[in-house]
Amino acid sequence: MNLRDQLLKAGLVDKKRADQAAREQKQAQKQAQGHQVDKATREREEAARVERERAEREAELARRRKESEAREAERVAATRALLSSRAILRQNRIPVRGGAQRFYHLSPDRRECWKLQVPEWMATDLRCGRLVIAWLDDDNPQVVVIDPLTANRIEAVRPDVILFRNRGPIDTDASQQLYED
């Protein structure tokens, strides 16, 4: 026997009041269940929010990792290009052995005009576009003379090392006159 029945039997509460108390008790239970549902909903929402934040953190870490990998790949590519260009220039340079002819070209920073003493035939070939002046590299500041095909390979990798290149049409009459004089 529950408390309600005991109170009714003792005559302390009438039937109307007992029914009203039962209704209020049921409403209270329903509200408590509603709060439980709300609590469960809140827990699900909290779990979803935590999962979203974790996913956002992971996405940010993945983005940073990709950026880092891209920077590293660029650095490796630049290093390979530098080493490749050095090797190509060293293998294909044309030796400059003295010469009375002065040939002027821009410095690597493009701010000054430098002079190179070359043989007359080499100066003519430089002017006609049959030879090109390049900068070996920053670690070993040296100017080298290369052929145009090598210059094409270098320009594809590091165009900044080409110091002088005549791309104009070759005037064979002018070059012949220089040889004849």
Secondary structure, 3 states (H helix, E strand, C coil): CCHHHHHHHHCCCCHHHHHHHHHHHHHHHHHHHHHHHHHHHHHHHHHHHHHHHHHHHHHHHHHHHHHHHHHHHHHHHHHHHHHHHHHHHHHHCECCCCCCEEEEEECCCCCCEEEEEECHHHHHHHHHCCCEEEECCCCCCCEEEECHHHHHHHHHHCHHHEEECCCCCCCHHHHHHHHHC
